[in-house]
Amino acid sequence: MDFDVVVAGGGPVGLMLACELRLGGARVAVLERLTEVDPTIKGGAITAPCAEALYRRGMLPALAEVQRQAMDRFHAFMRERNGGGLDGGDEGRGLGFVGHFAGIMLRADLVDRTEPGLGDAGPAAEVALVAQQDIERLLGERADELGVDVRRGVELTGFDADEEAVTVRTSHGTVRAGWLVGCDGGRSAVRKLAGFAFPGTDPEITCHQAVVEMTGAEDLKLGWTATDTGVYAYGPMPGRVVTVEFDGPPADRDAPVTPEDLQARLRRVSGVDVTITGVRTATRFTDHARQATAYRKGRVLLAGDAAHVHSAFGSQGLSLGIGDAMNLGWKLAAVIGGRAPEGLLDTYTSERHPVGSWILDWTRSQVAAMRPDPQSRALREIVSDLAGTVAGTTYLTARLNGAGVRYELPGEHPLTGRSTPDLELSDGSRLADHLHGGRALLLDLTDDPELRALAAGYAGRVDTLTAGCPSRPGLAAVLVRPDGFTAWAADAGVQAPTSTAGLAEALEEWFGVPGGVVAS
């Protein structure tokens, strides 16, 4: 066997998965068709679940530096826009909005941070303006540090899977591995070759995103603007434009995006006679929304866009894919290492498929609120009114940032199945500081030797930390899975037998039997 896992696709999701697998001890190869990071413009921001996942692996300082550089470019854009003057208000400082729904901006001052899931991410909540290429670059560096075999310029051409392994054929020869994971994008070769069903809805719009050089831009409105012919966006970086048109999908999605075409579309949607003199980068996308009915077929699995595709509105695609990688990585590594039965992999689809399904509907609803017909514009007005209230903005922001995600896990505690809050501990550290190694963590907040004794049987799989948490005095203990989600929690005052029994069940459920490997 050459590797435990071959990951097809070396974008952010494939690299994140490979890093998680390495943390779990698996031997991993990543096959990436491109020889370098694709410079074509993609997502320019991330939502909280993505930032949180990378924060939990110690990558927050690097993300913060990337965001600082992006903010410098934004400030320069605003100064240029304002004729060399100050940036101007909250909009200029980039502090006024937390995102958008269908191009309807969500004001930061209307978000109720006491809502569960909105005040729990710690410093990760401050990071958003990070481009997909930067995420890929940082994860590539991390993969190298962890010893992942990243093979650029190598394309998967086919594979044969049996009960024991997968033989992967590539443009540079054959590789044999125990498992194959397709992280190779919306047109996934792995998904197609394996025969995964991929139902969904067909596209109805044509969108373009580009960074251009142009004249006449002073009459373009900043941010998102709905017009009689569609929707467009200008900024937040110099020359960045987006057009959304509802005249059907493109005849040829792969045709080159020309300056003439971009200019005509931007003029048509905005009503402003801009002149595009140069194109630095441009892409075309639609709103087709599809999802694999299952994420696993035997020894072949899917993650990221290979498992689900949708429009880019809301910037949730990368967070969704990174969440897949965090969920699958530790589970597959545990199965490979004999620390968990193969049945653990069934929870990958059962936990992540509902999240993907919801995001597909979320993006569909944004398209509905963007259409230029009278009925849709009436709906848009109502959504805009709701977005002008605390309750409405809080709801939309919570959904945008994944606050509603809760896996159906055993246990009745409010934290169970949710992303664990980034608790500030009495020693000055935060919860995320103790998750860098990719292992589970039993956080004992009441110095309970019985709980720690149970976790001791899982040395190497479950770390143990005893500390106080002044901000949550009622919380006694939390068992945090490697992906940062709560497997079990107990409040102070719960009788010891009940508490220890619940922890013992959760430990065995997720990390096998104490003291050894498990049978498949």
C-alpha positions in Angstrom: 0.0 0.0 0.0 1.5 3.3 -1.1 -0.7 5.5 1.1 -3.5 5.2 3.6 -5.5 7.9 1.7 -5.3 9.6 -1.7 -7.0 13.0 -1.8 -8.0 14.1 -5.3 -7.9 17.9 -5.4 -5.4 20.2 -3.7 -7.6 23.2 -3.1 -8.4 24.4 0.4 -10.7 21.5 1.2 -8.4 18.8 0.0 -5.4 20.4 1.8 -7.4 20.8 5.0 -8.5 17.2 4.9 -5.0 16.0 4.2 -3.7 18.0 7.2 -6.4 16.6 9.5 -5.5 13.1 8.3 -1.8 13.6 9.0 -2.6 14.9 12.5 -4.4 11.5 13.0 -1.4 9.6 11.9 -2.5 8.6 8.3 -0.1 8.6 5.3 -1.6 10.9 2.7 -1.0 11.9 -0.9 -2.8 14.9 -2.5 -3.1 14.9 -6.3 -3.6 18.3 -7.8 -4.0 18.9 -11.6 -2.7 22.5 -11.4 0.9 23.2 -10.9 0.3 26.2 -8.7 -2.5 28.1 -6.9 -5.1 29.2 -9.4 -5.0 33.1 -9.4 -8.5 33.4 -10.9 -10.7 35.5 -8.6 -12.8 33.4 -6.2 -14.3 34.1 -2.8 -12.8 37.1 -1.1 -14.2 36.4 2.4 -14.8 33.6 4.8 -17.6 33.0 7.4 -17.2 32.1 11.1 -17.1 28.3 10.7 -14.0 28.5 8.4 -12.2 31.0 10.6 -13.0 28.9 13.7 -11.7 25.7 12.2 -8.4 27.3 11.2 -8.2 29.0 14.6 -8.5 25.7 16.3 -5.4 24.5 14.4 -3.3 27.5 15.4 -3.6 29.4 12.1 -5.3 32.6 13.4 -2.2 34.8 13.4 -1.6 34.1 9.7 -5.2 34.7 8.8 -5.2 38.0 10.8 -2.1 39.2 8.8 -3.8 38.4 5.5 -6.8 40.3 6.6 -4.7 43.3 7.7 -3.2 43.5 4.2 -6.7 43.2 2.6 -7.9 46.0 4.8 -5.0 48.2 3.7 -6.1 47.7 0.1 -9.7 48.5 1.1 -8.6 51.7 2.8 -6.7 52.7 -0.3 -9.8 52.0 -2.4 -11.9 54.2 -0.1 -9.4 57.0 -0.1 -9.3 56.9 -3.9 -13.0 56.8 -4.0 -13.3 59.8 -1.7 -10.8 61.9 -3.7 -7.8 61.2 -1.4 -9.7 62.1 1.8 -10.4 60.0 4.8 -11.9 56.5 4.6 -15.1 57.8 5.9 -17.3 56.4 8.7 -17.9 52.7 9.5 -18.1 51.9 5.8 -14.6 53.2 5.3 -13.2 51.3 8.3 -14.9 48.1 7.2 -16.7 47.8 10.5 -20.2 48.6 9.5 -21.4 45.2 8.1 -21.2 41.6 9.0 -22.2 40.2 5.5 -25.1 40.2 3.2 -28.2 38.2 2.2 -29.0 38.5 -1.5 -27.0 41.7 -1.6 -28.9 43.2 1.3 -26.3 44.4 3.7 -26.4 43.3 7.4 -25.4 46.0 9.8 -23.1 45.0 12.6 -24.8 47.3 15.1 -28.1 45.4 14.7 -26.6 42.0 15.7 -27.6 40.7 19.2 -24.3 39.0 20.2 -26.1 37.3 23.1 -27.8 35.0 20.7 -26.4 31.4 21.0 -23.6 30.9 18.6 -23.0 34.5 17.8 -20.7 35.4 20.7 -18.9 32.1 21.1 -16.2 32.1 18.4 -13.6 34.1 20.3 -10.9 35.9 18.3 -11.9 33.9 15.2 -15.0 36.2 14.9 -12.7 39.1 14.0 -11.4 37.4 10.9 -13.5 37.5 7.7 -11.7 39.3 4.8 -9.5 36.5 3.7 -9.4 35.3 0.0 -9.7 31.7 -1.0 -6.2 31.8 -2.6 -4.7 32.9 0.7 -6.4 30.0 2.5 -5.0 27.6 -0.1 -1.5 29.0 0.2 -1.5 28.9 4.0 -2.9 25.3 4.0 -0.3 24.3 1.5 2.5 25.5 3.8 0.9 23.6 6.7 0.6 20.5 4.6 4.3 20.6 3.9 5.1 21.1 7.5 3.0 18.0 8.5 4.6 15.8 5.8 1.7 15.5 3.4 2.9 14.3 -0.1 1.4 17.0 -2.3 1.8 16.2 -6.0 1.1 19.2 -8.2 0.6 18.7 -11.9 -0.8 15.2 -11.4 -4.3 14.5 -12.5 -6.5 11.6 -11.5 -7.6 9.7 -14.6 -9.4 6.7 -13.1 -9.6 4.2 -10.3 -10.6 0.8 -9.3 -12.0 0.2 -5.8 -12.4 -3.2 -4.0 -13.1 -4.2 -0.5 -9.4 -3.8 0.5 -8.1 -0.8 -1.3 -8.3 1.7 -4.2 -6.0 1.6 -7.2 -5.8 5.2 -8.5 -4.6 5.9 -12.0 -3.0 9.3 -12.7 -1.3 11.2 -15.5 2.0 10.1 -13.9 1.4 6.5 -13.0 -0.6 4.4 -10.5 -1.0 4.8 -6.8 -2.6 2.3 -4.4 -4.2 3.5 -1.2 -6.7 2.3 1.4 -9.1 5.1 0.7 -9.8 7.8 -2.0 -11.5 11.1 -1.2 -12.7 13.3 -4.0 -12.1 17.0 -3.2 -11.8 17.8 -6.8 -14.5 20.5 -7.2 -18.0 20.8 -8.6 -17.1 18.9 -11.8 -15.5 16.1 -9.7 -14.1 13.2 -11.7 -14.2 11.1 -8.5 -17.9 11.7 -8.1 -18.6 10.9 -11.7 -16.4 7.8 -11.9 -17.8 6.4 -8.7 -21.4 6.9 -9.8 -22.6 9.1 -6.9 -26.1 10.4 -7.6 -26.1 14.2 -7.8 -29.6 15.6 -7.9 -30.5 19.2 -7.6 -31.8 22.3 -9.5 -30.7 23.7 -12.8 -29.2 27.2 -13.1 -31.2 30.2 -14.1 -28.7 33.1 -13.8 -25.3 34.1 -15.3 -22.9 35.8 -12.9 -19.5 37.4 -13.5 -16.9 38.4 -11.0 -13.8 40.3 -12.0 -11.1 42.7 -11.1 -10.8 45.3 -13.8 -9.3 48.6 -14.7 -12.0 51.1 -15.9 -13.1 54.7 -16.3 -16.5 56.1 -15.4 -16.6 54.1 -12.2 -17.3 57.1 -10.0 -21.0 56.7 -10.8 -21.1 53.1 -9.7 -22.6 52.6 -6.2 -20.5 50.9 -3.6 -21.6 47.6 -2.3 -24.5 45.6 -3.7 -27.2 47.4 -5.8 -30.4 45.9 -7.3 -31.6 47.4 -10.6 -34.4 46.7 -13.0 -32.1 44.4 -15.0 -30.3 42.5 -12.2 -27.9 43.1 -9.4 -24.3 44.3 -9.3 -21.6 44.9 -6.8 -18.7 47.3 -6.7 -15.8 46.9 -4.2 -14.6 46.4 -1.6 -11.3 46.2 -3.4 -10.1 48.4 -6.3 -11.7 47.4 -9.5 -13.7 44.4 -8.2 -17.1 44.1 -9.8 -19.9 41.5 -9.8 -22.8 41.2 -12.2 -25.9 39.0 -11.7 -28.3 38.6 -14.7 -31.4 36.6 -14.9 -31.4 35.7 -18.6 -30.5 32.0 -18.1 -27.2 30.2 -17.7 -24.3 30.9 -20.0 -24.2 29.1 -23.3 -20.6 28.1 -22.7 -19.4 28.5 -19.1 -15.8 27.8 -20.2 -15.6 30.5 -22.9 -13.0 33.2 -22.1 -14.4 36.3 -20.3 -13.6 39.2 -22.5 -13.3 42.9 -21.5 -16.0 43.7 -24.1 -18.4 41.2 -22.6 -17.8 42.4 -19.0 -18.3 46.0 -20.1 -21.6 45.3 -21.8 -22.9 43.4 -18.9 -21.9 45.9 -16.3 -23.4 48.7 -18.3 -26.6 46.8 -18.8 -27.0 45.9 -15.1 -25.8 49.2 -13.6 -27.0 51.7 -16.2 -23.6 53.4 -15.9 -21.4 53.9 -19.0 -18.2 52.5 -17.6 -15.3 51.7 -20.0 -13.3 48.7 -19.1 -9.7 49.1 -20.2 -8.1 46.0 -18.7 -9.0 42.8 -17.0 -6.7 41.4 -14.3 -8.8 38.4 -13.4 -12.4 37.2 -14.2 -14.6 34.3 -13.7 -18.2 33.2 -14.7 -20.5 31.2 -12.4 -24.2 30.2 -12.1 -26.6 29.2 -9.4 -27.0 25.4 -10.1 -27.5 23.7 -6.8 -26.8 20.0 -6.5 -25.8 17.6 -3.7 -24.7 14.0 -3.6 -27.3 11.8 -2.0 -24.5 10.1 0.1 -20.9 11.1 0.7 -19.5 7.6 0.8 -19.5 4.6 -1.5 -17.3 1.9 0.0 -13.7 3.2 0.1 -14.5 6.3 -1.9 -15.7 9.5 -0.2 -16.6 13.1 -1.3 -16.0 16.4 0.4 -16.4 20.1 -0.5 -17.7 21.0 -3.9 -17.4 17.5 -5.1 -20.2 16.7 -2.7 -22.3 19.8 -3.1 -22.4 22.8 -5.4 -24.4 26.1 -5.1 -24.1 29.8 -6.0 -21.4 31.8 -4.2 -23.8 34.2 -2.5 -23.1 34.5 1.2 -19.5 33.2 1.0 -20.5 30.0 2.7 -19.1 27.4 0.2 -15.6 27.4 1.6 -16.8 27.1 5.2 -19.0 24.2 4.2 -16.1 22.4 2.6 -13.7 23.1 5.4 -16.4 21.8 7.8 -16.6 18.6 5.7 -12.8 18.2 6.0 -12.8 18.7 9.8 -15.6 16.2 10.2 -14.2 13.5 8.0 -10.5 13.9 8.8 -10.3 12.7 12.3 -12.9 9.9 11.7 -11.1 8.4 8.7 -7.8 8.7 10.5 -9.3 6.9 13.5 -10.6 4.1 11.3 -7.3 3.7 9.5 -5.4 3.6 12.9 -7.7 0.9 14.3 -9.0 3.3 17.0 -12.6 3.2 15.7 -14.8 0.9 13.7 -15.5 1.6 10.1 -19.1 2.4 11.0 -17.9 5.7 12.4 -17.7 6.9 8.8 -21.4 6.6 8.5 -21.7 9.6 10.8 -19.9 11.7 8.2 -22.8 11.7 5.8 -25.5 11.8 8.6 -23.9 14.9 10.1 -22.7 16.8 7.1 -25.4 16.1 4.5 -28.1 18.1 6.4 -25.8 21.1 6.7 -25.1 21.0 2.9 -28.8 20.6 2.1 -29.6 23.7 4.2 -26.9 25.8 2.6 -28.2 24.9 -0.9 -31.6 26.1 0.2 -30.1 29.3 1.7 -28.4 30.2 -1.6 -31.6 29.3 -3.6 -33.5 31.7 -1.4 -31.0 34.5 -2.1 -31.5 34.0 -5.8 -35.2 34.3 -5.3 -34.8 37.6 -3.5 -32.5 39.0 -6.3 -34.8 38.3 -9.3 -36.0 41.6 -11.0 -39.6 40.5 -11.5 -42.2 42.5 -9.5 -43.1 39.6 -7.2 -39.5 39.0 -6.2 -38.8 42.6 -5.7 -41.7 42.8 -3.4 -40.2 39.9 -1.4 -36.9 41.7 -1.4 -38.5 44.8 0.1 -39.9 42.7 3.0 -36.5 41.0 3.6 -34.8 44.5 3.5 -37.3 45.7 6.2 -36.6 42.7 8.3 -32.8 43.2 7.9 -33.3 46.7 9.3 -34.3 45.2 12.7 -32.3 43.6 15.5 -34.3 40.4 15.3 -34.0 40.1 11.5 -30.3 40.9 11.3 -29.5 38.6 14.2 -31.4 35.7 12.6 -29.7 36.2 9.2 -26.3 36.7 10.7 -26.7 33.6 12.8 -27.6 31.5 9.8 -24.9 33.0 7.7 -22.3 32.0 10.3 -23.5 28.5 11.0 -24.9 29.2 14.5 -27.9 26.9 13.7 -25.7 23.9 13.0 -26.3 21.1 15.5 -25.5 17.5 14.9 -28.0 15.0 16.3 -25.8 13.4 19.0 -26.9 11.6 22.1 -27.4 13.8 25.1 -29.6 16.6 26.2 -27.2 19.3 27.2 -27.6 22.5 25.1 -24.0 22.3 23.9 -24.1 18.7 22.7 -23.8 18.5 19.0 -22.9 22.2 18.6 -19.6 23.9 17.8 -18.0 24.3 21.3 -17.7 27.9 22.5 -14.2 29.3 22.6 -14.2 29.3 26.4 -11.8 31.7 28.2 -10.1 29.7 30.9 -8.7 30.7 34.3 -5.1 30.2 33.2 -5.4 32.9 30.5 -5.7 30.4 27.6 -8.7 29.8 25.5 -10.3 26.5 24.4 -8.9 26.7 20.9 -5.4 26.9 22.2 -5.7 23.3 23.3 -7.0 21.9 20.0 -4.0 22.5 17.8 -3.0 18.8 17.8 -6.2 17.6 16.3 -7.1 15.3 19.3 -10.2 15.3 21.4 -10.2 17.2 24.7 -11.9 16.5 28.0 -12.2 19.9 29.7 -12.7 19.4 33.4 -13.9 22.6 34.9 -14.6 21.4 38.5 -11.5 19.3 39.2 -13.3 15.9 39.0 -10.9 13.0 39.3 -13.6 10.4 38.3 -14.1 12.1 34.9 -10.3 12.4 34.4 -9.9 8.7 35.3 -12.4 7.7 32.5 -10.5 9.8 30.0 -7.1 8.3 31.1 -8.0 5.1 29.2 -8.0 7.1 26.0 -4.4 8.5 26.2 -3.2 9.6 22.8 -6.8 10.0 21.6 -8.3 12.3 24.2 -6.3 15.0 26.0 -7.4 16.2 29.5 -7.3 19.7 30.8 -8.3 20.9 34.3 -9.1 24.6 34.5 -11.7 27.0 35.6 -14.0 29.1 33.4 -15.2 32.2 35.2 -17.6 33.2 32.4 -19.4 29.8 32.6 -19.6 28.9 36.3 -22.5 26.5 35.8 -20.6 24.3 33.3 -18.8 21.3 34.9 -17.1 19.5 32.0 -17.1 19.3 28.2 -15.9 16.6 25.9 -14.8 18.2 22.7 -14.3 16.2 19.5 -11.3 16.8 17.3 -13.5 18.8 14.9 -14.4 21.2 17.7 -18.0 20.0 18.3 -19.3 19.0 21.7 -19.7 15.3 22.1 -20.8 15.5 25.7 -21.2 18.2 28.4 -22.4 18.4 32.0 -23.4 21.2 34.3 -22.3 21.6 37.9 -24.6 19.9 40.4 -25.4 16.9 38.2 -25.1 13.7 40.2 -21.7 12.0 39.7 -23.1 8.5 38.5 -25.2 10.2 35.9 -22.3 12.4 34.8 -19.7 9.7 34.6 -22.0 7.3 32.8 -22.7 9.9 30.1 -19.1 10.6 29.6 -18.2 6.9 29.4 -20.8 6.4 26.7 -19.6 9.4 24.7 -16.0 8.3 24.9 -16.8 4.8 23.7 -19.2 6.1 21.0 -16.6 8.4 19.4 -13.2 7.0 20.4 -13.7 3.3 20.8 -12.9 1.1 23.8 -10.4 2.4 26.4 -6.9 1.2 26.3 -6.6 -0.3 22.8 -7.8 -0.7 19.3 -11.3 -1.9 18.2 -12.4 -4.6 15.9 -14.0 -3.5 12.6 
